[in-house]
Structure formats: C-alpha cells, structure tokens
Amino acid sequence: MAVVIPTFRRPQAVRSLVASLVAGSLVPAEILVVDNDPDGSAELAPDPVPGVKCLRWGRGLDLAGARNLGWRSSHSDLCFFIDDDNVVDQNALQTIAGFARDPGIGLIGPVILRGDAPDIVWCAGVRRSMVTTRTTFPGRGFKLQNITELVETDDMPDALAIPRHVLDAIEGFDDQRFPFHYDEADLAARIRKLGLRCVVAVQAHVYHYGFSGEDPGVEWLRATSLHGGRRAWLQARARVFFHRRHSHGWQRAAALALFIPLWAGAVAVACIRAPFDVKTKWLTLSWLARGLGSGYLT
C-alpha cells in the first residue's frame, strides 16, 4: 500500500499523521508527502522518518494535482489518500486493505471520527442529490454504531483508498476542472461508471482534527480568511462543473437552473449572518458569484 498525504503549511500535523501510520498493524510500503506550499514547509526534520518521501508540488489549492503526483510516483497496487489534518487508527489500513481485495470495489474509505470527540462521527459516507445538489453526511454528529458490513457511499472526503488499476483506468483525479473541491465526488462518480462500488468500511477508523463546524457561513468565511477568495471561486465553480458532467436530463436542468442558484443564495445568507468582518464577507460573496459564472460559462 502507498499512502499519499497532500499538505499545506501543517508540518506538525504531518508528523502526527506519519507517526500513526508507522505505528499501525499494517505499515505502508510507501508514504509520500506532497507539499503544496510554494515555500516548502513539509520537511519532517528534525525527526525524519525512514521510508517517507517528500515530493514538491507547491501549487496551493491544487489538491487534486498533488494527489495525482503522489499516486503516479508510487509503485503499490493500492493507494490510500489522506489529508494532513487526520491520524489513523492502529488497524485502519489493515482493515481497508483486506476489503480492497474485492475486485468489485473501486473506492473504500474509513469512518472518520472527530479528533476532539473520538466516539462521534464526522463522516461515515456521503449522499449527493443529482437534482437538488444537496450533500448530506449520514451519521454525522452521532455516536459510532457497531456495524460490521460495508456501507455504500457516493464518495468520500479526506481519506479514501483506490486500487492502482482503477486509478489507471480513470486517469486519476481531474485536476483541470476540479483542482480543489468536488475532486473526490467526480472521481467516485467515474469509478461507479466502471461498474465498481464505492464503500465505507465501518471497522476502519480515522480521526479528523480539522474544522468540524456545521455553519456554512462560518465555513466559507473561515476558508476565505485563511486562503483568500480563490477558494470560494473554486468551490462554487466545481459545484456547477460536477452537475454539468454527472447530472443528466431533467435532473441536470433542475440542478443548474434552479437548485444551484438557490444553494448560492442560502450560502450568501449564511455568510451575511456569520460573525465575520464586512470585508471578508464581501470578498467571499464576490468570488462565489464569479465562480458560479465561470462554472456556467466555461
């Protein structure tokens, strides 16, 4: 197994994640840290870990491109992508590798639990409406259930394993149209079109230490304050691109003509109500509007 870790200016988080990987019951054959910081901040020194390779990408919000560089630089039959604000449970990789031997599975993810409340689910799968464009996370905020079977999912954020031959078949992440946001959703949709399943292994656990709030206004404004307006532009554009590509017929018409504009209005209201300064709100909403325009017109 190869583990690909895209990272941006969180060297201590990367060290914690790598430490959890090498302490597991299945130690990856390859760990590839892909540094997306133009200034290069992902060095593991002063405590370098043998077998960990650091690759330079340096393109900021181009998460999909960083992931592509990672898996294309690996030699393993199974690639596990995980963001840098997580750590893995001791048996997570071994559990995922076992299920991934099923030739009918194209994507398998763990249950992601909150790092600050490790019995509470952050993500145990995704449901995405091709009409309303609404994304829901079944189980989020609830205690982990004692379930042994696999759970079907539309896609998986943050942590997902994909066999190498599947990545080859779909040519990896689409880093042109989905460099950031909806990259996993688009990838999973293309995997399902191959007739393969996308599933969550409930027995495999990952702990998420990133933002876990529920207020979309706070989420969008916080992202702008950290990364600038381009993140809002990419997120809005990606939503339109995804439904242009994967919704069809009347579902596509309804998504593009009605529900995406309604979604944008709801985000705008949430941003206006959130406790942030006016400048950040204006920057976020203006870039969101520009992203929508690019999605519809490009």
Summary of the structure (lengths in Angstrom):
residues: 298
radius of gyration: 18.6
end to end distance: 37.7
largest distance: 56.8
contacts: 1031
relative contact order: 0.13
helix: 41%
strand: 22%
